[in-house]
């Protein structure tokens, strides 16, 4: 009995560290790309995931061999869609497969803009995100907005760690 107690006490730190948010156990991520050039343009984000121990599998979104599951088991723990213009996925992946993946508790990151394809819009809408066709539309957050001198303007985003990029911040300088 003392041996069993000793073994259990010795395993507690191992079990605690295996469920740590700093050391996630779900590490396999499929990254679907429109073009492999996105690997270099998004390298800071992708390298930060890899440096935290995530195993990224890069595939073109229209690759005929891609699949999220095999023999009823998911091959990945997360999915990143960096393919906003894709009209149809390759392989056995479609909108329903992506939504089943999310509904089964897996993670999804979608990068898109107002020019997103109907396929990406469908996936986003089913996940509760809608892309407005109006280019002058803006995101409003009434609970987490930055305090500004313009009372009632809940569109101001305040951050001090943004990358100086015209693509992200726009080319207009104040």
FENPEGI-V138710 format. One record per residue. N is the residue number from 1. RES is the residue in three letters. NEAR is the number of other ideal C-beta (glycine too) atoms within 12 Angstrom. Layout:
# FENPEGI-V138710
N&RES&NEAR / N&RES&NEAR
This chain:
# FENPEGI-V138710
1&UNK&7 / 2&UNK&8 / 3&UNK&9 / 4&UNK&10 / 5&UNK&11 / 6&UNK&11 / 7&UNK&12 / 8&UNK&14 / 9&UNK&14 / 10&UNK&12 / 11&UNK&14 / 12&UNK&14 / 13&UNK&12 / 14&UNK&14 / 15&UNK&13 / 16&UNK&13 / 17&UNK&14 / 18&UNK&15 / 19&UNK&14 / 20&UNK&14 / 21&UNK&11 / 22&UNK&11 / 23&UNK&15 / 24&UNK&20 / 25&UNK&17 / 26&UNK&21 / 27&UNK&19 / 28&UNK&24 / 29&UNK&34 / 30&UNK&39 / 31&UNK&36 / 32&UNK&44 / 33&UNK&32 / 34&UNK&30 / 35&UNK&20 / 36&UNK&20 / 37&UNK&13 / 38&UNK&26 / 39&UNK&25 / 40&UNK&15 / 41&UNK&19 / 42&UNK&29 / 43&UNK&20 / 44&UNK&17 / 45&UNK&24 / 46&UNK&27 / 47&UNK&14 / 48&UNK&13 / 49&UNK&27 / 50&UNK&20 / 51&UNK&12 / 52&UNK&19 / 53&UNK&18 / 54&UNK&27 / 55&UNK&21 / 56&UNK&31 / 57&UNK&28 / 58&UNK&28 / 59&UNK&34 / 60&UNK&26 / 61&UNK&37 / 62&UNK&22 / 63&UNK&24 / 64&UNK&14 / 65&UNK&15 / 66&UNK&32 / 67&UNK&27 / 68&UNK&36 / 69&UNK&22 / 70&UNK&13 / 71&UNK&7 / 72&UNK&10 / 73&UNK&13 / 74&UNK&26 / 75&UNK&26 / 76&UNK&33 / 77&UNK&29 / 78&UNK&32 / 79&UNK&40 / 80&UNK&34 / 81&UNK&41 / 82&UNK&37 / 83&UNK&38 / 84&UNK&27 / 85&UNK&24 / 86&UNK&35 / 87&UNK&19 / 88&UNK&20 / 89&UNK&35 / 90&UNK&22 / 91&UNK&22 / 92&UNK&19 / 93&UNK&34 / 94&UNK&22 / 95&UNK&28 / 96&UNK&17 / 97&UNK&29 / 98&UNK&40 / 99&UNK&24 / 100&UNK&22 / 101&UNK&34 / 102&UNK&28 / 103&UNK&15 / 104&UNK&20 / 105&UNK&12 / 106&UNK&26 / 107&UNK&25 / 108&UNK&34 / 109&UNK&28 / 110&UNK&35 / 111&UNK&31 / 112&UNK&29 / 113&UNK&20 / 114&UNK&19 / 115&UNK&15 / 116&UNK&28 / 117&UNK&26 / 118&UNK&19 / 119&UNK&30 / 120&UNK&35 / 121&UNK&27 / 122&UNK&26 / 123&UNK&39 / 124&UNK&29 / 125&UNK&19 / 126&UNK&21 / 127&UNK&24 / 128&UNK&11 / 129&UNK&21 / 130&UNK&19 / 131&UNK&25 / 132&UNK&19 / 133&UNK&13 / 134&UNK&9 / 135&UNK&10 / 136&UNK&8 / 137&UNK&13 / 138&UNK&15 / 139&UNK&16 / 140&UNK&15 / 141&UNK&14 / 142&UNK&10 / 143&UNK&7 / 144&UNK&13 / 145&UNK&19 / 146&UNK&16 / 147&UNK&12 / 148&UNK&13 / 149&UNK&8 / 150&UNK&11 / 151&UNK&9 / 152&UNK&12 / 153&UNK&16 / 154&UNK&19 / 155&UNK&18 / 156&UNK&19 / 157&UNK&19 / 158&UNK&14 / 159&UNK&10 / 160&UNK&7 / 161&UNK&9 / 162&UNK&14 / 163&UNK&15 / 164&UNK&11 / 165&UNK&12 / 166&UNK&11 / 167&UNK&13 / 168&UNK&18 / 169&UNK&14 / 170&UNK&11 / 171&UNK&10 / 172&UNK&6 / 173&UNK&7 / 174&UNK&5
